[in-house]
Amino acid sequence: MAESLISPGVLAIENDSSFVSKRPVTVGAAIIGPTVKGPVEVPTVITTWNQYQNVFGTTFQSGSTTNLQTYTYLTSIAAYNYFANGGISLLVARVVSESSAWRFASSSFIPTGSGTTGTSPFVLQPFTKGDIMNNSGSEAANNVLPSGSADNVRWQIINANTGSGTFDLLIRRGDDNSLQPTILEAWTSLTLDPYSPNYISKVIGDTIANFITDPNGNASIQYSGSYANKSNYIAVKQVNFTTPNYLNSNGVLSVNAYSASIPVNASGTFSGGVSVLQGGANFYNAIAAQTQGLIGANYNNMISLLANTDDYKFNVLLTPGLVDSLHSSQVTSIISNTQNRGDNIYVLDLVPYNSSVSTVTSEAQGQNTSYAASYWPWLQVIEPSTGQIVWAPASTMIGGVYAYNDAVAEPWFAPAGINRGGLSTVVRAETKLSQAQRDTLYTSKVNPIATFPGTGIVVYGQKTLQTRASALDRVNVRRLLISLKSYISQVALNLVFEQNTAATRNAFLSQVNPYLTSVQQRQGLYAFKVVMDDSNNTPDVIDRNQLIGNIYLQPTKTAEFIYLNFNITPTGATFPA
């Protein structure tokens, strides 16, 4: 087709500007806190409430033998409300007391055909450290375990066959019995032959993860093992007897002694796990410096680890159970890490239960950052597993508010107000705030949680803890910037080590401009401009191997103060145009 008119005529040209820009990688929230079970100090991504219950558990008992009480950690209550309100993923970093003293449990003795080796052919290890996996006592009638529960597991070997060198391994729940077994996983036709595709380590996995710090104090997760884990409960810690090429080319046992290494049909438990717990744990509204059986220092490892933005992605961070006035060192570290990361907002609790408005506002004045927000008062909520009504700090519920906001709107909408800030599962607020109290809190950077007749309990503020007045003193603008920086950084990452030419710059603009246009159409921006051309990429800049882009944004603002003027006029008066 001709691209210009030579003689008289009409030329219709199509310019397709409807290309759909690539969406940013979606990340969810992160939470640091204690759980009933699950990987210790190994952050784990969870995508549903059911998966959370399976991996990290829900309720536990604490107290004297004559006064045992059932509790739910605030971590679990926060996770439940996050997923119940549309949360997509949750990075859970479990903390424990004196973590260096916690040990993995391992499978009790697995007998072999010879019965005289004194060594198990292989050793299994659950993913959970601590005594939750330590089923003390021998099996009673019908395989019942004295301390078996839904939060631990057991193993069973069936269909052992020395002719083929194979056996099946069942992972069962700790509270079952031989008459009504609860099989969590079944691994069939396993072998001890490392050359076989059914080699036990290959099929189940043998990767063990541990938190470590290097001599310079840098935190990381160290992995050992050769095969990725496929089991949700256990890994193969070691194989003590291998049977390479168990059968020869004629299908005959290649080494007679191999048959003695095959396990026999048997069942057993895991033992040797050690937990170190704080005594006299404080829960719910009793939280003090000692919180849910922990002290602030127990959080330090996970706070340090989640500073790593390359390995751990999230847009909201929660630490229900940590309180600024009680655990200031940990809160200060988290805020510092959050500002350095620049890709998430931290929801913190300022004061413990039964604090006054003046105490709350005084504590808030000690913080000055747009990367954190706080809400008050404490809330009475329903435990998801027991139905008990308990007191919890506001952060326990705010993760769910953010999740709901993002599900029905966008991150740059205010997670507040009747439309997106309702707390329908909250029974009552610790204090029914008056207008004057809400005014005092809001002018002091604390987001009030209001109680309205006929409406219920509502998040009624969206300020960050930034002291200076600017667009970033609002949560919706901070979260807008987090979203935009995340996407644009993903685009820019693909350009590192590319040629510093106009073609590379245009490739950047062709992705960023359509995305910002879509944000503008979705009410995130009034206007924007992206400059990446010869004006800011001069020969001197290029010679320094730099590529510079200037991005100008006008974020949309929320209507927080609505003035309605009712003007009463005499009969016959005309209304102004």
FIVEX-368535 format. One record per residue (C-alpha): x, y, z. Coordinates in steps of 0.1 Angstrom, whole numbers, plus 5000, padded with zeros to 4 digits. Example, Ala and Ser with C-alpha at 12.3 -4.5 7.8 and 13.67 -1.06 7.14 Angstrom:
BEGIN
NODE / 5123 / 4955 / 5078
NODE / 5137 / 4989 / 5071
***
This chain:
BEGIN
NODE / 5000 / 5000 / 5000
NODE / 5013 / 5035 / 4992
NODE / 5023 / 5055 / 5023
NODE / 5018 / 5090 / 5007
NODE / 4995 / 5105 / 4981
NODE / 5011 / 5112 / 4947
NODE / 4980 / 5120 / 4928
NODE / 4946 / 5131 / 4941
NODE / 4929 / 5105 / 4963
NODE / 4923 / 5094 / 4999
NODE / 4947 / 5074 / 5020
NODE / 4934 / 5056 / 5051
NODE / 4962 / 5047 / 5076
NODE / 4957 / 5025 / 5106
NODE / 4977 / 5034 / 5138
NODE / 4973 / 5007 / 5164
NODE / 4978 / 5021 / 5198
NODE / 4958 / 4995 / 5216
NODE / 4986 / 4971 / 5225
NODE / 4980 / 4958 / 5260
NODE / 5011 / 4965 / 5281
NODE / 5026 / 4937 / 5301
NODE / 5012 / 4936 / 5337
NODE / 5037 / 4939 / 5366
NODE / 5046 / 4908 / 5385
NODE / 5020 / 4906 / 5413
NODE / 5032 / 4902 / 5449
NODE / 5012 / 4900 / 5481
NODE / 5018 / 4907 / 5518
NODE / 5044 / 4894 / 5542
NODE / 5040 / 4886 / 5579
NODE / 5066 / 4880 / 5606
NODE / 5054 / 4862 / 5637
NODE / 5050 / 4829 / 5656
NODE / 5030 / 4800 / 5643
NODE / 5021 / 4766 / 5657
NODE / 5043 / 4747 / 5633
NODE / 5060 / 4751 / 5599
NODE / 5094 / 4760 / 5587
NODE / 5114 / 4779 / 5613
NODE / 5130 / 4811 / 5600
NODE / 5125 / 4800 / 5564
NODE / 5101 / 4824 / 5547
NODE / 5074 / 4804 / 5529
NODE / 5049 / 4816 / 5503
NODE / 5013 / 4806 / 5511
NODE / 4984 / 4812 / 5486
NODE / 4953 / 4800 / 5505
NODE / 4940 / 4798 / 5540
NODE / 4938 / 4760 / 5537
NODE / 4974 / 4758 / 5528
NODE / 4983 / 4781 / 5557
NODE / 4965 / 4757 / 5581
NODE / 4983 / 4727 / 5567
NODE / 5017 / 4742 / 5568
NODE / 5016 / 4765 / 5599
NODE / 4987 / 4752 / 5619
NODE / 4962 / 4773 / 5638
NODE / 4955 / 4766 / 5675
NODE / 4977 / 4754 / 5704
NODE / 4974 / 4749 / 5741
NODE / 4994 / 4767 / 5767
NODE / 4993 / 4769 / 5805
NODE / 4996 / 4746 / 5834
NODE / 4984 / 4710 / 5833
NODE / 4954 / 4719 / 5854
NODE / 4946 / 4751 / 5834
NODE / 4953 / 4745 / 5798
NODE / 4940 / 4772 / 5775
NODE / 4936 / 4771 / 5737
NODE / 4951 / 4800 / 5718
NODE / 4956 / 4812 / 5683
NODE / 4986 / 4833 / 5674
NODE / 4979 / 4868 / 5660
NODE / 4999 / 4856 / 5629
NODE / 4971 / 4831 / 5621
NODE / 4943 / 4856 / 5627
NODE / 4960 / 4881 / 5604
NODE / 4965 / 4854 / 5577
NODE / 4929 / 4843 / 5579
NODE / 4915 / 4878 / 5574
NODE / 4940 / 4885 / 5547
NODE / 4929 / 4856 / 5526
NODE / 4892 / 4860 / 5535
NODE / 4893 / 4895 / 5520
NODE / 4909 / 4885 / 5486
NODE / 4946 / 4883 / 5495
NODE / 4966 / 4866 / 5467
NODE / 4997 / 4854 / 5485
NODE / 5013 / 4857 / 5519
NODE / 5050 / 4853 / 5527
NODE / 5051 / 4838 / 5562
NODE / 5083 / 4841 / 5582
NODE / 5079 / 4820 / 5614
NODE / 5098 / 4832 / 5644
NODE / 5105 / 4812 / 5676
NODE / 5122 / 4818 / 5709
NODE / 5160 / 4812 / 5710
NODE / 5159 / 4798 / 5675
NODE / 5195 / 4785 / 5676
NODE / 5184 / 4759 / 5702
NODE / 5155 / 4746 / 5682
NODE / 5163 / 4712 / 5665
NODE / 5147 / 4691 / 5638
NODE / 5131 / 4659 / 5647
NODE / 5140 / 4628 / 5626
NODE / 5124 / 4594 / 5619
NODE / 5128 / 4569 / 5646
NODE / 5146 / 4536 / 5638
NODE / 5134 / 4521 / 5605
NODE / 5141 / 4484 / 5606
NODE / 5157 / 4465 / 5576
NODE / 5153 / 4429 / 5565
NODE / 5184 / 4418 / 5584
NODE / 5172 / 4432 / 5617
NODE / 5207 / 4433 / 5630
NODE / 5223 / 4464 / 5614
NODE / 5214 / 4488 / 5641
NODE / 5211 / 4515 / 5615
NODE / 5181 / 4527 / 5596
NODE / 5185 / 4523 / 5558
NODE / 5175 / 4560 / 5555
NODE / 5165 / 4589 / 5578
NODE / 5135 / 4612 / 5572
NODE / 5132 / 4647 / 5585
NODE / 5101 / 4668 / 5588
NODE / 5102 / 4704 / 5577
NODE / 5093 / 4717 / 5611
NODE / 5118 / 4722 / 5639
NODE / 5108 / 4717 / 5675
NODE / 5089 / 4691 / 5696
NODE / 5057 / 4694 / 5676
NODE / 5071 / 4666 / 5655
NODE / 5083 / 4646 / 5685
NODE / 5056 / 4620 / 5693
NODE / 5069 / 4607 / 5726
NODE / 5060 / 4573 / 5738
NODE / 5056 / 4540 / 5720
NODE / 5026 / 4531 / 5698
NODE / 4997 / 4518 / 5718
NODE / 4968 / 4496 / 5706
NODE / 4959 / 4502 / 5670
NODE / 4990 / 4523 / 5664
NODE / 4976 / 4552 / 5686
NODE / 5003 / 4577 / 5696
NODE / 5001 / 4591 / 5731
NODE / 5009 / 4626 / 5719
NODE / 4998 / 4623 / 5683
NODE / 4979 / 4654 / 5670
NODE / 4968 / 4669 / 5637
NODE / 4999 / 4691 / 5638
NODE / 5024 / 4663 / 5635
NODE / 5030 / 4633 / 5612
NODE / 5042 / 4597 / 5613
NODE / 5057 / 4573 / 5587
NODE / 5048 / 4538 / 5576
NODE / 5065 / 4513 / 5553
NODE / 5043 / 4490 / 5533
NODE / 5047 / 4466 / 5503
NODE / 5084 / 4460 / 5510
NODE / 5097 / 4437 / 5483
NODE / 5133 / 4423 / 5484
NODE / 5128 / 4407 / 5450
NODE / 5125 / 4441 / 5433
NODE / 5142 / 4462 / 5459
NODE / 5111 / 4484 / 5462
NODE / 5088 / 4496 / 5490
NODE / 5060 / 4522 / 5496
NODE / 5062 / 4550 / 5521
NODE / 5031 / 4565 / 5537
NODE / 5031 / 4598 / 5556
NODE / 5002 / 4597 / 5580
NODE / 4987 / 4623 / 5604
NODE / 4998 / 4619 / 5640
NODE / 4963 / 4616 / 5655
NODE / 4952 / 4586 / 5633
NODE / 4953 / 4549 / 5641
NODE / 4957 / 4517 / 5621
NODE / 4919 / 4512 / 5619
NODE / 4913 / 4546 / 5605
NODE / 4946 / 4559 / 5590
NODE / 4947 / 4594 / 5577
NODE / 4972 / 4593 / 5548
NODE / 4986 / 4626 / 5539
NODE / 5010 / 4614 / 5512
NODE / 5018 / 4580 / 5496
NODE / 5051 / 4574 / 5478
NODE / 5051 / 4541 / 5458
NODE / 5078 / 4518 / 5444
NODE / 5107 / 4536 / 5461
NODE / 5142 / 4522 / 5459
NODE / 5176 / 4527 / 5475
NODE / 5192 / 4525 / 5441
NODE / 5207 / 4559 / 5432
NODE / 5207 / 4550 / 5395
NODE / 5169 / 4544 / 5396
NODE / 5144 / 4571 / 5387
NODE / 5125 / 4559 / 5419
NODE / 5155 / 4565 / 5442
NODE / 5139 / 4578 / 5474
NODE / 5159 / 4610 / 5475
NODE / 5150 / 4618 / 5439
NODE / 5113 / 4611 / 5444
NODE / 5107 / 4628 / 5478
NODE / 5135 / 4653 / 5478
NODE / 5164 / 4659 / 5502
NODE / 5167 / 4697 / 5504
NODE / 5170 / 4711 / 5540
NODE / 5168 / 4748 / 5546
NODE / 5184 / 4767 / 5575
NODE / 5188 / 4803 / 5584
NODE / 5224 / 4815 / 5587
NODE / 5244 / 4846 / 5591
NODE / 5279 / 4850 / 5576
NODE / 5309 / 4865 / 5594
NODE / 5298 / 4900 / 5583
NODE / 5263 / 4895 / 5598
NODE / 5246 / 4891 / 5564
NODE / 5214 / 4869 / 5567
NODE / 5205 / 4842 / 5542
NODE / 5190 / 4808 / 5538
NODE / 5214 / 4779 / 5533
NODE / 5202 / 4749 / 5514
NODE / 5217 / 4714 / 5516
NODE / 5208 / 4684 / 5495
NODE / 5208 / 4675 / 5458
NODE / 5171 / 4670 / 5449
NODE / 5142 / 4694 / 5451
NODE / 5115 / 4686 / 5477
NODE / 5083 / 4672 / 5464
NODE / 5068 / 4662 / 5497
NODE / 5048 / 4688 / 5517
NODE / 5059 / 4673 / 5550
NODE / 5093 / 4656 / 5550
NODE / 5127 / 4654 / 5533
NODE / 5152 / 4626 / 5531
NODE / 5179 / 4636 / 5555
NODE / 5203 / 4608 / 5546
NODE / 5205 / 4574 / 5530
NODE / 5227 / 4551 / 5550
NODE / 5225 / 4520 / 5527
NODE / 5224 / 4524 / 5489
NODE / 5218 / 4495 / 5464
NODE / 5233 / 4506 / 5431
NODE / 5220 / 4486 / 5402
NODE / 5199 / 4464 / 5426
NODE / 5189 / 4441 / 5397
NODE / 5214 / 4432 / 5369
NODE / 5205 / 4430 / 5332
NODE / 5190 / 4396 / 5337
NODE / 5167 / 4409 / 5364
NODE / 5185 / 4391 / 5392
NODE / 5198 / 4405 / 5425
NODE / 5232 / 4419 / 5416
NODE / 5246 / 4417 / 5452
NODE / 5230 / 4393 / 5477
NODE / 5237 / 4416 / 5506
NODE / 5215 / 4443 / 5491
NODE / 5183 / 4426 / 5501
NODE / 5192 / 4431 / 5538
NODE / 5191 / 4469 / 5533
NODE / 5155 / 4470 / 5522
NODE / 5132 / 4482 / 5550
NODE / 5105 / 4459 / 5563
NODE / 5069 / 4467 / 5567
NODE / 5067 / 4489 / 5598
NODE / 5055 / 4522 / 5612
NODE / 5070 / 4548 / 5634
NODE / 5072 / 4584 / 5645
NODE / 5096 / 4613 / 5645
NODE / 5117 / 4621 / 5676
NODE / 5145 / 4643 / 5688
NODE / 5129 / 4677 / 5680
NODE / 5136 / 4703 / 5706
NODE / 5117 / 4735 / 5713
NODE / 5127 / 4763 / 5737
NODE / 5097 / 4783 / 5749
NODE / 5093 / 4814 / 5770
NODE / 5074 / 4808 / 5802
NODE / 5043 / 4827 / 5811
NODE / 5034 / 4837 / 5776
NODE / 5013 / 4869 / 5772
NODE / 4985 / 4867 / 5746
NODE / 4960 / 4891 / 5730
NODE / 4953 / 4922 / 5752
NODE / 4979 / 4910 / 5777
NODE / 5008 / 4914 / 5752
NODE / 5037 / 4933 / 5768
NODE / 5075 / 4932 / 5762
NODE / 5071 / 4894 / 5763
NODE / 5047 / 4888 / 5735
NODE / 5030 / 4855 / 5727
NODE / 5059 / 4836 / 5744
NODE / 5086 / 4857 / 5725
NODE / 5107 / 4887 / 5731
NODE / 5115 / 4914 / 5705
NODE / 5150 / 4900 / 5698
NODE / 5134 / 4867 / 5686
NODE / 5122 / 4887 / 5655
NODE / 5157 / 4900 / 5646
NODE / 5167 / 4872 / 5622
NODE / 5136 / 4875 / 5601
NODE / 5137 / 4913 / 5601
NODE / 5172 / 4911 / 5588
NODE / 5164 / 4884 / 5562
NODE / 5134 / 4902 / 5548
NODE / 5156 / 4932 / 5541
NODE / 5167 / 4912 / 5510
NODE / 5146 / 4927 / 5482
NODE / 5161 / 4903 / 5455
NODE / 5149 / 4871 / 5473
NODE / 5117 / 4883 / 5490
NODE / 5090 / 4903 / 5472
NODE / 5060 / 4918 / 5490
NODE / 5040 / 4951 / 5491
NODE / 5027 / 4951 / 5526
NODE / 5045 / 4940 / 5558
NODE / 5027 / 4930 / 5590
NODE / 5042 / 4921 / 5624
NODE / 5011 / 4917 / 5647
NODE / 5024 / 4912 / 5682
NODE / 5053 / 4937 / 5679
NODE / 5044 / 4971 / 5695
NODE / 5064 / 5003 / 5689
NODE / 5064 / 5014 / 5725
NODE / 5075 / 4980 / 5737
NODE / 5097 / 4968 / 5708
NODE / 5111 / 5000 / 5695
NODE / 5144 / 4984 / 5684
NODE / 5127 / 4959 / 5661
NODE / 5102 / 4985 / 5647
NODE / 5130 / 5009 / 5640
NODE / 5149 / 4982 / 5621
NODE / 5118 / 4973 / 5601
NODE / 5112 / 5009 / 5591
NODE / 5148 / 5014 / 5581
NODE / 5147 / 4982 / 5559
NODE / 5114 / 4992 / 5544
NODE / 5127 / 5026 / 5534
NODE / 5158 / 5010 / 5519
NODE / 5137 / 4985 / 5500
NODE / 5113 / 5011 / 5487
NODE / 5088 / 4985 / 5475
NODE / 5064 / 4980 / 5505
NODE / 5045 / 4997 / 5533
NODE / 5048 / 4986 / 5569
NODE / 5016 / 4985 / 5590
NODE / 5027 / 4989 / 5627
NODE / 5010 / 4991 / 5660
NODE / 5021 / 5020 / 5682
NODE / 5009 / 5010 / 5717
NODE / 4996 / 4981 / 5737
NODE / 4960 / 4975 / 5748
NODE / 4943 / 5000 / 5772
NODE / 4963 / 5030 / 5761
NODE / 4950 / 5065 / 5759
NODE / 4946 / 5088 / 5728
NODE / 4974 / 5110 / 5741
NODE / 4997 / 5080 / 5745
NODE / 4990 / 5070 / 5709
NODE / 4996 / 5104 / 5695
NODE / 5028 / 5109 / 5715
NODE / 5042 / 5076 / 5702
NODE / 5033 / 5085 / 5666
NODE / 5053 / 5118 / 5669
NODE / 5084 / 5097 / 5672
NODE / 5080 / 5083 / 5637
NODE / 5085 / 5101 / 5604
NODE / 5083 / 5080 / 5573
NODE / 5059 / 5076 / 5543
NODE / 5067 / 5039 / 5542
NODE / 5047 / 5031 / 5574
NODE / 5011 / 5036 / 5586
NODE / 4995 / 5030 / 5619
NODE / 4959 / 5025 / 5630
NODE / 4941 / 5026 / 5664
NODE / 4923 / 5015 / 5686
NODE / 4927 / 4977 / 5693
NODE / 4899 / 4955 / 5680
NODE / 4878 / 4927 / 5694
NODE / 4878 / 4899 / 5668
NODE / 4867 / 4863 / 5664
NODE / 4894 / 4836 / 5663
NODE / 4889 / 4817 / 5630
NODE / 4894 / 4782 / 5644
NODE / 4879 / 4783 / 5679
NODE / 4852 / 4810 / 5676
NODE / 4866 / 4827 / 5707
NODE / 4863 / 4865 / 5709
NODE / 4897 / 4881 / 5717
NODE / 4914 / 4914 / 5715
NODE / 4939 / 4921 / 5688
NODE / 4960 / 4951 / 5676
NODE / 4947 / 4968 / 5645
NODE / 4974 / 4956 / 5622
NODE / 4959 / 4921 / 5625
NODE / 4930 / 4933 / 5605
NODE / 4945 / 4959 / 5582
NODE / 4962 / 4934 / 5559
NODE / 4927 / 4922 / 5550
NODE / 4916 / 4958 / 5544
NODE / 4945 / 4963 / 5519
NODE / 4937 / 4930 / 5503
NODE / 4900 / 4939 / 5498
NODE / 4909 / 4974 / 5485
NODE / 4932 / 4959 / 5459
NODE / 4907 / 4932 / 5449
NODE / 4878 / 4956 / 5443
NODE / 4898 / 4986 / 5432
NODE / 4935 / 4994 / 5428
NODE / 4965 / 4999 / 5452
NODE / 4963 / 5036 / 5446
NODE / 4927 / 5038 / 5459
NODE / 4924 / 5047 / 5496
NODE / 4920 / 5016 / 5518
NODE / 4896 / 5034 / 5540
NODE / 4860 / 5046 / 5542
NODE / 4827 / 5028 / 5541
NODE / 4832 / 5014 / 5506
NODE / 4867 / 4998 / 5511
NODE / 4875 / 5002 / 5548
NODE / 4847 / 4983 / 5565
NODE / 4857 / 4957 / 5592
NODE / 4826 / 4935 / 5591
NODE / 4843 / 4907 / 5611
NODE / 4852 / 4929 / 5640
NODE / 4830 / 4927 / 5670
NODE / 4838 / 4960 / 5686
NODE / 4866 / 4986 / 5689
NODE / 4884 / 4991 / 5722
NODE / 4873 / 5027 / 5721
NODE / 4843 / 5042 / 5704
NODE / 4860 / 5073 / 5691
NODE / 4843 / 5107 / 5691
NODE / 4848 / 5132 / 5663
NODE / 4872 / 5152 / 5685
NODE / 4893 / 5120 / 5692
NODE / 4893 / 5112 / 5655
NODE / 4905 / 5147 / 5647
NODE / 4933 / 5145 / 5673
NODE / 4945 / 5111 / 5660
NODE / 4944 / 5122 / 5623
NODE / 4963 / 5154 / 5629
NODE / 4989 / 5133 / 5647
NODE / 4993 / 5108 / 5617
NODE / 4973 / 5080 / 5633
NODE / 4944 / 5065 / 5613
NODE / 4913 / 5062 / 5634
NODE / 4891 / 5032 / 5633
NODE / 4856 / 5046 / 5638
NODE / 4823 / 5031 / 5649
NODE / 4792 / 5044 / 5631
NODE / 4756 / 5034 / 5641
NODE / 4740 / 5014 / 5613
NODE / 4773 / 5011 / 5594
NODE / 4797 / 4994 / 5618
NODE / 4834 / 4996 / 5623
NODE / 4853 / 5014 / 5596
NODE / 4889 / 5024 / 5589
NODE / 4885 / 5062 / 5587
NODE / 4919 / 5074 / 5577
NODE / 4948 / 5068 / 5553
NODE / 4977 / 5088 / 5565
NODE / 5013 / 5076 / 5565
NODE / 5036 / 5084 / 5594
NODE / 5053 / 5112 / 5574
NODE / 5054 / 5144 / 5593
NODE / 5058 / 5169 / 5565
NODE / 5028 / 5176 / 5544
NODE / 5031 / 5163 / 5509
NODE / 5014 / 5139 / 5485
NODE / 5033 / 5110 / 5502
NODE / 5016 / 5116 / 5536
NODE / 4987 / 5095 / 5522
NODE / 4987 / 5057 / 5520
NODE / 4971 / 5057 / 5485
NODE / 4999 / 5078 / 5470
NODE / 5027 / 5059 / 5487
NODE / 5012 / 5026 / 5474
NODE / 5008 / 5042 / 5439
NODE / 5045 / 5050 / 5439
NODE / 5053 / 5015 / 5451
NODE / 5033 / 5000 / 5423
NODE / 5048 / 5022 / 5396
NODE / 5084 / 5018 / 5408
NODE / 5079 / 4980 / 5409
NODE / 5066 / 4978 / 5373
NODE / 5090 / 5004 / 5358
NODE / 5120 / 4988 / 5376
NODE / 5110 / 4954 / 5361
NODE / 5110 / 4970 / 5326
NODE / 5144 / 4987 / 5333
NODE / 5160 / 4955 / 5345
NODE / 5156 / 4940 / 5311
NODE / 5177 / 4968 / 5296
NODE / 5208 / 4964 / 5318
NODE / 5238 / 4956 / 5295
NODE / 5218 / 4965 / 5264
NODE / 5233 / 4990 / 5239
NODE / 5228 / 5026 / 5250
NODE / 5211 / 5037 / 5219
NODE / 5178 / 5054 / 5208
NODE / 5164 / 5019 / 5201
NODE / 5169 / 5008 / 5237
NODE / 5154 / 5040 / 5250
NODE / 5124 / 5036 / 5227
NODE / 5120 / 5001 / 5239
NODE / 5117 / 5014 / 5275
NODE / 5092 / 5041 / 5265
NODE / 5071 / 5017 / 5245
NODE / 5064 / 4997 / 5276
NODE / 5063 / 5024 / 5303
NODE / 5041 / 5050 / 5285
NODE / 5012 / 5026 / 5278
NODE / 5013 / 5013 / 5314
NODE / 5012 / 5048 / 5329
NODE / 4983 / 5056 / 5305
NODE / 4964 / 5026 / 5318
NODE / 4971 / 5038 / 5354
NODE / 4958 / 5072 / 5345
NODE / 4926 / 5056 / 5330
NODE / 4922 / 5037 / 5362
NODE / 4922 / 5069 / 5382
NODE / 4957 / 5066 / 5396
NODE / 4972 / 5097 / 5379
NODE / 4960 / 5131 / 5368
NODE / 4990 / 5134 / 5343
NODE / 5024 / 5120 / 5337
NODE / 5055 / 5125 / 5314
NODE / 5084 / 5102 / 5308
NODE / 5116 / 5117 / 5294
NODE / 5144 / 5093 / 5281
NODE / 5160 / 5109 / 5251
NODE / 5191 / 5129 / 5241
NODE / 5181 / 5157 / 5265
NODE / 5189 / 5137 / 5296
NODE / 5212 / 5111 / 5280
NODE / 5240 / 5133 / 5267
NODE / 5273 / 5119 / 5253
NODE / 5289 / 5125 / 5288
NODE / 5261 / 5104 / 5304
NODE / 5265 / 5076 / 5278
NODE / 5303 / 5076 / 5283
NODE / 5297 / 5068 / 5320
NODE / 5276 / 5038 / 5309
NODE / 5245 / 5053 / 5323
NODE / 5209 / 5054 / 5310
NODE / 5187 / 5081 / 5326
NODE / 5149 / 5084 / 5326
NODE / 5130 / 5112 / 5343
NODE / 5094 / 5103 / 5352
NODE / 5070 / 5131 / 5362
NODE / 5038 / 5121 / 5380
NODE / 5007 / 5139 / 5392
NODE / 4990 / 5115 / 5416
NODE / 4953 / 5117 / 5421
NODE / 4942 / 5128 / 5455
NODE / 4913 / 5115 / 5476
NODE / 4883 / 5135 / 5488
NODE / 4887 / 5133 / 5526
NODE / 4871 / 5165 / 5536
NODE / 4837 / 5172 / 5520
NODE / 4820 / 5205 / 5526
NODE / 4783 / 5208 / 5517
NODE / 4768 / 5243 / 5518
NODE / 4731 / 5244 / 5523
NODE / 4718 / 5279 / 5515
NODE / 4683 / 5289 / 5526
NODE / 4668 / 5316 / 5504
NODE / 4634 / 5336 / 5506
NODE / 4605 / 5327 / 5484
NODE / 4609 / 5341 / 5449
NODE / 4646 / 5344 / 5450
NODE / 4665 / 5332 / 5420
NODE / 4693 / 5307 / 5422
NODE / 4727 / 5316 / 5409
NODE / 4736 / 5300 / 5376
***
